[in-house]
Amino acid sequence: MARLPTPGSDDGTWGDVLNDFLGVEHNPDGTQKAIPESKVTNLVADLATKQPTVVVTGTGIDPTGTTDSTTGIQAKLTAAAGKTAFVPAGTYLINSGLTLPPTASLQLDSGAVIKANATIAGPMLTCGDLVTKWTNQKLEGGTWDCNLQAANGIVAPFFLNSAMSNFVVKDATSHSIILGDTSLTDSNEHHLFRVKVDRTPGRAVPSGSSGIWPRKPNDGTLDSCVVVVADPSFRHHSPGNRPISLHVAGWTSRAPA
């Protein structure tokens, strides 16, 4: 196998050894040999697996809000494990809840709307799961339109040092945002920043539909959040959280499990 010369060795054969090594990728005149197509194909495939961002476009994803995009979006979120998924501007209909892997972040363009188009008994998006903490990740941007079809907008049941910012959740039939789960050891260190819970004018407010519910997280911050219409606006189940500049219409210091 071709190799570089070894210092202190290869006496009398140094040039031959070096020429053999260079000859693997170069022609006798010093020009580089053509790269085989197989190597180019493998390189492109390898680079694709290493891209830090998975763009949520392609087969089964309709940004016009005409057809269901649930399966296509979920496939992209699953592929974003260890990366960030990005949703471009557009309206995307979903007929069932989406799940973001515990090792993935999700960013929506400010003009992106994910809209429930069928009854969803739980959340539109679950960040992580009940087994593995959603750790050191982010959720930001866009609008989650529950459309009076989805019970919840965003649920993060189990997390550590994760941030959610700059998005809107509207028209949930129950709790718009839930942080933590009473069945688990406390989640820790969340940051909810510049998040708005909204209600379309004229739509009734379902009884008990809290806007933001820190259900069982500790050491968290809720900063510059706005809850327009909910009943109550904010349920505070964990004393180890710091509301800062939280604009709400109602407050419940403790909620049932």
C-alpha positions in Angstrom: 0.0 0.0 0.0 1.3 3.5 -0.9 2.7 5.5 2.0 4.7 8.5 2.8 8.4 8.1 3.4 9.5 7.4 7.0 12.0 9.9 8.4 15.2 8.1 9.4 14.3 5.2 7.1 13.9 4.5 3.4 17.5 5.4 2.6 18.0 5.3 -1.1 14.3 4.7 -1.8 12.9 7.9 -0.4 12.0 9.3 -3.9 10.4 6.1 -5.1 8.3 5.8 -2.0 7.1 9.4 -2.3 6.3 9.0 -6.0 4.3 5.8 -5.3 2.3 7.7 -2.7 1.7 10.7 -5.0 0.8 8.4 -7.9 -2.3 7.2 -6.2 -4.1 10.5 -6.8 -1.9 12.2 -9.5 -0.9 11.6 -13.1 2.8 11.5 -14.1 2.6 15.1 -15.2 1.5 16.2 -11.7 -2.2 16.8 -12.6 -4.8 15.3 -10.3 -6.5 12.2 -11.5 -10.3 12.3 -12.2 -12.3 11.4 -9.2 -14.4 8.3 -9.8 -18.2 8.9 -9.9 -18.7 6.4 -7.1 -16.5 8.5 -4.8 -18.5 11.6 -5.6 -21.8 9.9 -5.0 -20.6 8.6 -1.6 -19.3 12.0 -0.7 -22.6 13.7 -1.4 -24.5 11.1 0.5 -22.1 11.4 3.5 -22.3 15.2 3.5 -26.1 15.0 3.5 -26.1 13.0 6.7 -23.9 15.6 8.4 -25.9 18.7 7.6 -26.9 20.5 10.8 -30.3 21.5 9.5 -33.1 19.4 8.0 -35.5 21.5 5.9 -39.1 20.4 6.2 -40.0 20.3 2.5 -40.5 17.6 -0.1 -42.8 14.6 -0.6 -45.9 14.7 1.4 -45.5 18.2 2.7 -47.9 20.9 1.3 -47.1 24.5 2.3 -50.3 25.8 0.7 -52.6 24.4 3.4 -54.5 22.3 1.0 -53.6 18.7 1.8 -52.5 16.9 4.9 -48.8 17.1 5.7 -48.7 15.1 8.9 -46.7 12.1 7.6 -44.2 14.2 5.6 -43.5 16.6 8.5 -43.1 13.8 11.0 -40.6 12.0 8.8 -38.5 15.2 8.6 -38.7 15.7 12.4 -37.6 12.1 13.0 -34.7 12.6 10.6 -33.7 15.7 12.5 -32.5 13.7 15.6 -29.2 15.3 16.6 -29.9 18.3 14.3 -32.4 21.2 13.8 -35.5 20.9 11.7 -36.5 24.1 9.9 -40.0 24.8 8.6 -40.2 27.4 5.8 -43.1 30.0 5.5 -46.4 28.5 4.6 -49.5 26.8 6.1 -49.2 23.1 6.9 -52.2 21.0 7.8 -51.8 18.1 10.3 -54.4 15.5 11.2 -52.6 14.0 14.2 -49.9 15.1 16.7 -46.3 15.4 15.9 -43.3 14.3 18.0 -39.9 16.0 18.1 -37.1 13.6 19.1 -35.3 14.3 22.4 -32.1 15.3 20.6 -33.7 17.6 18.0 -34.5 21.3 17.9 -37.3 22.9 15.7 -37.3 26.3 14.1 -40.3 27.7 12.2 -40.1 30.6 9.9 -42.1 33.6 11.3 -44.5 33.0 8.4 -45.0 29.3 9.0 -48.3 28.1 10.4 -48.9 24.5 11.6 -52.7 24.1 11.6 -54.8 21.2 13.1 -57.2 20.0 10.5 -58.8 17.1 12.4 -59.6 16.3 16.0 -56.3 15.8 18.0 -57.0 14.6 21.5 -53.5 15.6 22.7 -50.9 18.1 21.7 -50.1 19.3 18.2 -46.4 18.9 19.1 -44.7 16.9 21.9 -41.1 17.8 22.5 -39.3 14.7 23.6 -41.0 11.8 25.4 -41.6 10.4 28.8 -38.4 8.3 28.8 -35.6 10.6 27.5 -35.2 14.2 28.5 -35.4 16.8 25.7 -32.0 18.3 26.6 -30.2 21.5 25.4 -32.7 22.0 22.6 -34.8 24.8 21.2 -38.3 25.4 19.8 -38.8 28.8 18.2 -40.8 30.7 15.6 -44.1 30.4 13.8 -47.7 29.7 14.8 -49.4 26.6 16.1 -53.0 26.9 15.2 -55.1 24.4 17.2 -58.1 25.6 15.3 -60.4 24.3 18.0 -59.4 20.8 16.9 -56.3 20.1 19.0 -56.5 19.9 22.8 -53.0 21.3 23.3 -50.5 23.3 21.3 -47.1 22.4 22.8 -46.3 19.8 25.4 -42.8 19.2 26.8 -43.1 16.4 29.4 -39.5 15.8 30.3 -36.7 18.2 29.6 -33.4 19.8 30.8 -32.1 23.2 29.9 -34.3 23.7 26.9 -35.7 27.0 25.5 -39.0 27.9 23.7 -39.4 31.3 22.2 -41.0 33.6 19.6 -44.1 31.6 18.7 -47.8 31.7 19.0 -50.3 29.0 20.1 -53.9 29.7 19.4 -57.4 28.3 19.8 -56.6 25.2 21.8 -59.6 23.3 23.3 -57.7 22.7 26.5 -54.3 23.8 27.9 -52.2 25.6 25.2 -48.7 24.9 26.6 -47.8 22.3 29.2 -44.4 22.0 30.7 -43.5 18.9 32.7 -45.5 15.8 33.7 -46.5 14.8 37.2 -45.6 11.1 36.5 -41.9 12.0 36.1 -39.0 13.3 38.2 -39.0 17.1 37.8 -37.8 18.6 34.6 -35.4 21.4 35.1 -34.1 24.7 33.6 -36.6 25.7 30.9 -36.9 29.2 29.4 -40.2 30.3 27.9 -39.6 33.7 26.2 -41.8 35.9 24.0 -44.5 33.3 23.6 -48.1 34.3 23.0 -51.3 32.3 23.7 -54.1 33.7 21.6 -57.7 33.2 20.8 -59.5 34.2 17.6 -62.1 36.9 18.3 -65.6 35.5 18.6 -64.4 32.0 19.5 -65.6 30.8 22.9 -63.1 30.1 25.6 -63.4 26.4 26.8 -63.7 26.2 30.5 -60.5 25.2 32.3 -58.4 25.9 29.2 -55.3 27.3 30.8 -52.9 29.2 28.6 -49.5 28.2 30.1 -49.2 25.4 32.7 -45.8 24.7 34.3 -47.1 21.3 35.5 -44.0 19.9 37.1 -40.8 21.7 36.1 -38.4 23.5 38.4 -35.8 26.2 38.0 -37.5 27.7 35.0 -38.1 31.2 33.6 -41.2 32.6 31.9 -40.2 35.9 30.3 -42.2 38.4 28.2 -45.1 35.9 27.6 -48.6 37.0 26.8 -51.8 35.1 27.3 -54.8 36.8 25.7 -57.8 34.6 26.5 -57.8 31.4 28.6 -59.5 30.1 31.7 -57.4 30.6 33.7 -54.5 32.2 31.8 -51.7 30.7 33.9 -51.6 27.7 36.2 -48.6 27.5 38.4 -48.0 24.0 39.7 -44.3 24.3 40.6 -42.9 26.9 43.0 -39.4 26.8 41.6 -40.2 28.9 38.5 -39.7 32.6 37.9 -42.4 34.5 36.0 -40.9 37.7 34.6 -43.1 40.2 32.6 -45.9 37.7 32.3 -49.0 39.4 30.9 -52.1 37.4 31.7 -55.8 37.8 32.5 -56.0 35.3 35.3 -53.7 33.4 37.7 -54.1 30.1 39.5 -51.2 29.4 41.9 -51.8 25.7 42.0 -53.7 23.3 39.7 -54.8 19.7 40.1 -52.5 17.0 38.9 
